[in-house]
Amino acid sequence: IIARGYLGNPDLTAQAFEDGWLRTGDLATAHQDGFVTISGRSKDLIISGGVNIHPQEVTDCLLECDGVADAIAFGLPHGVWGEQVAAAICARPGAGLDRHQILQYCLDRLAPHKVPRILTFVDSLPRNAAGKILVKQLRAECQAMDMSRGSSSEASLADQVIEQASEVFGVSAADLSLQAEPATTPGWDSFAHLTLITALEARFDLTFSAQEILRVDSLSHLVDLLVARQSRVPEGQALTVQ
């Protein structure tokens, strides 16, 4: 039985119904053999840099990772890309999972732009009485944690650049150094390069020029640029960061 609309809410009815048909918001693909594949909901679609990402595809990948008991992927606002992929993970007891293992698992199976840029471990995923995951609550909690993390200024510039690169590239910070370069660093592709740049711009409230972005060839170079900005030293002057 399909209702005719929402009681006392004509605006919502107009959004959900068209010529008497209910628009469910489901995204699906019809195959030649007659089968239909449901890929998600239109309201959950993540649009990052103009690219559509189905969060269910990312969620399915996470759930296949050994040691993951429950997971869900969703979009979070991003100042440049519009949205970025985030995920909440509930690990199995004793699994010993860390974010870098999970990100590497995703990098091996998903396109780079689909790999979660923000990964949060939780004891359990919040659900309503019907068992539906409360994505809005998770999104708000992840945004709050990300803002809190971004406000910290205790770490040195070098440590902060390595920390940010670790999150973007999906590798352990222990495996990165200031000498890390795109050609030898896993996960440092063109998309990750721009993602790292925009993350650092947001973190330090500055904007790199196009020339600076193209010339970055190591994490050390990025640190030098940040030091130059904070010290108001001309870009051409050499700086050494410990």
N, C-alpha and C positions, 0 to 999 in steps of 0.2 A: 504494500500500500504506500503510495507516494502522496505526501501532504501537498496542499496547494500553496503553502507559504508559511511564514513565521507569524504567529499570532501577535497582532498589534505592532508589527515592525515591518512596514512596507519597504523601507530602504534595504534591509537585509534580504527581504523576499526578492526584490529586483536584482540583487547581486547573485542570488542563488538559482533563480528560475529564469528561463528564457522560452517564450512561446509555450508555456505549460510544462516544459522539460526541466528536470532538476539537473543542474550542473554540479556534479559531485566534487570536481576539482582533482579527480584522479588522473594521473598521467599514464598513458598506456600505448603499447605498440601492437598493431594488428599484423599477424604473420600470414603468409600465403597459405599455410596449411590450416588456417582457421582459428589457430590459438591466439590468445591475447595475453600479453605480458604487462602486468601492472608494475610500473617503475617508481611510483611514489605519488606525492600530492603536490599540486602546483604551488600551494602556499609554503611548502617546505623546500622548494627548489632553491639552491644556492647559486647566485649569479656573481662570479668573481672575475673581474676584468673582462666582462662581456661574455664569459663562457658559462654555460649551464652545467651545473654539477648536481647529480641526483644523490642526495645524502644516503639513500638506502643502499646504493652501490658501495659506498664507503663503510657503512654499518655492516653490511654482509662480509666485507673483507676483514674487518676487525673481529667479528664473531668467529671467523675461521682460524684466527691466530691462537695457537696453543697457550693455555693459561688464562684466556679471557672468558669470564663467566657471562658477562653482559656488556653491552656497549650501544652507543647511539651517536651518530654524527649529525651536525646541524651547522647552520651559518651564524657567524658573528659579524658585526659591522667592521669595515676596514676603511680607513680614510682615503685610500687611493683606489683599491680594487672594488670597492662597494661592499663586498662581503669576503670573508675568508672561512675556510673549513675548520671546524672545531669538533672535538669528540670527547665524550665522557666514557671512562672505562671502569668496569668493576672486575678486578682480577680474582681468579680462583685462589682459595687459601693455600699458601705455601708455594705459589707459582713463581715467585721471585721475579716478576716482570718489571722492566723499567721502560720509560718512554722511548728510549732509543731502539730497543728491540722491536717495539711495536711500529715505530716509524719506519725502520728498515724493512720490516715485513710488508708494510704498505707500499714503500718505494719499489719493492720487487714486483708488485702486482697491480699497482695503479699508476695512471699518468701523474706526473709531478704536481700538476695543479689540483689534483684531487686528494693529495696526501694532507692529513690534518696539520695545520700550523699551530694549533693550540690543543694540547692533550691534557686532560685532567683525570686523575684517579679518584674514584669515589667508593665508599663502602657499599652503596646500593644506589640504583637509579630511582628517583622519586616517581611514584605512580599514583593515579587516582583510584577510586573504589572499583573502577572497571578494569584496572590493570594497565591503563594507557600511560605511557611515559610522559611526564610533565616537562616538555621541552622548554617552555617559557621560563620555568623555574631554573632549569639547568643553564639556560642562556644567561639569565641575570646573574647567577652565581659565578659563572665563568668570566663574565665581563667585570664583575667586582674584583675577582682575584687577579685578573690581568692588569687592571688599573692599579691595584695595590702593589703588584710586582714592578710595574713600570715607574712608580714614584720613588723607588729606592735609589739613593745616590751614594751609598756607602762603598760599593765596589769600584775599583779603578776602571778607567776607560777601557783598558785592554781586557779586563775580566768581563766587562759588560758587552763588549763586541764579540768575544768568544762565546759568551752565554747566548747572545742573540743569534749568532751563526749556528750554534748547536741546535737551537730550536728550529730554525729555518731549514737547515740541511738534514736534520734528522739523524745526527751523529752525536756521540758522546763528547762533552766538552773536554774530557781527558784526552781525546784523540785529536784535538785541534790545538794549534799554536798560532802565533802571529805570522809564522812563515807559510801558513796554509794558502794554497793557490787554487784557482778554479780547475786547472787541468789535473790536479792530484787529489782533490777533495771530493768524496762521494756526496752526491746531492747538490753540488754547486753548479747548476745549469743556468741558462739565461733567465728563466722564470724565477728561480731561487735568488739569483743575483739581484734582480729588481725588488723582490720581496724583502731581502735583507736591507737594501738601501732604504726603502720606504719605512721599514720597522725602526731603523736607526734615526731617520729623520723625525719620526713621531716621538721616539724616546728622548731625543735631545732637542726637540723643537727647533729644527733647522731644515734648510733645503739645500741639497747638493745640486750643482750645475750639471747639465748634460755632459759637459766635457769631463768633469770629475767622475761621474758615474761610469763613463766609458773607459777611463784610465785606471780604475781600481783593479789591481791585479793580485792583491793579497789582503789578508786581514790587517797586516801591519800598515799597509797603505791607508786603509780605512781609519785606523787609530790616528795616524799622522794627520789626516784631514780633520778629524774631530779635535785634536789638540790644537791645530792651527786656528780653527774657528774659535775655540774657547780662549786661546791666548792672543787672538787677533794678530797672528803671525802671518805674513804673506805666504801663499801656498808654495812658492818656489823655494822657500827656506827649509833646509833639512832639519828634522827633529828626531830625537831618539826617545823612545818610550820604553821604560823598564817593565 
